[in-house]
Amino acid sequence: MAAAAKSSFLLDVKPWGDETDMDKLEEAVRNVNMEGLTWARLAPVEYGVKKLQIMVTVVNDLVSVHGLIEDHLCAAPMDEYVQSCDVSFNPIYVAGNFSSHAAGGGGED
């Protein structure tokens, strides 16, 4: 089975202001559904900063991070809540079949 190249990143979603309903913002973000996109946990935000920090994992061949942000998170109707998004990347490599490595102690794919 071929390996799937994935990227995991922390997405900072900045609201328009301090009156933005952050629960509705998070709900709207999590409602973005694309093949190859997985929303993960929320990251804690300190010092009273109001922004949504959420971990995301994408299959690189299926999801463009630029497209996710420009076409989904910063476009109508999401732009009612979202002012901008910042991304911190952490590329990861996921092999298609872990069991062969565990059973045979195989090398790199």
C-alpha positions, 0 to 999 in steps of 0.5 A, a space after each residue: 500500500 502506498 504511503 500517504 503524505 500528510 501535514 499536521 498544523 496548528 491553525 490560529 483563527 482570529 475573530 473580528 472582535 471581542 464580541 464574536 461568539 467563539 462557540 459559533 466560530 468553532 462550530 462553523 470551523 468544525 463544520 468545514 468538511 473535505 475529503 482528507 481533512 481532520 479537525 483535532 483538538 483545541 489548543 489552549 490560549 493564554 493571557 485572555 487572548 481571543 482566538 481559536 487554536 485548533 489542530 488540523 491534519 490533511 492528506 496533502 494530495 487532497 487538501 490545499 491549506 491555502 484553499 482551505 483558508 481562502 475558500 472555506 474559512 475566510 469566505 462567506 458566510 464564515 467571514 462573518 466570524 473569521 478575520 484571518 487565519 495563521 498556520 504553523 506547519 508540522 509535516 508528518 509521514 504516515 506509512 500505509 501499512 504499519 503492521 508489516 513494519 511491526 511484524 517484520 521489523 522492515 526498513 524505510 519505505 
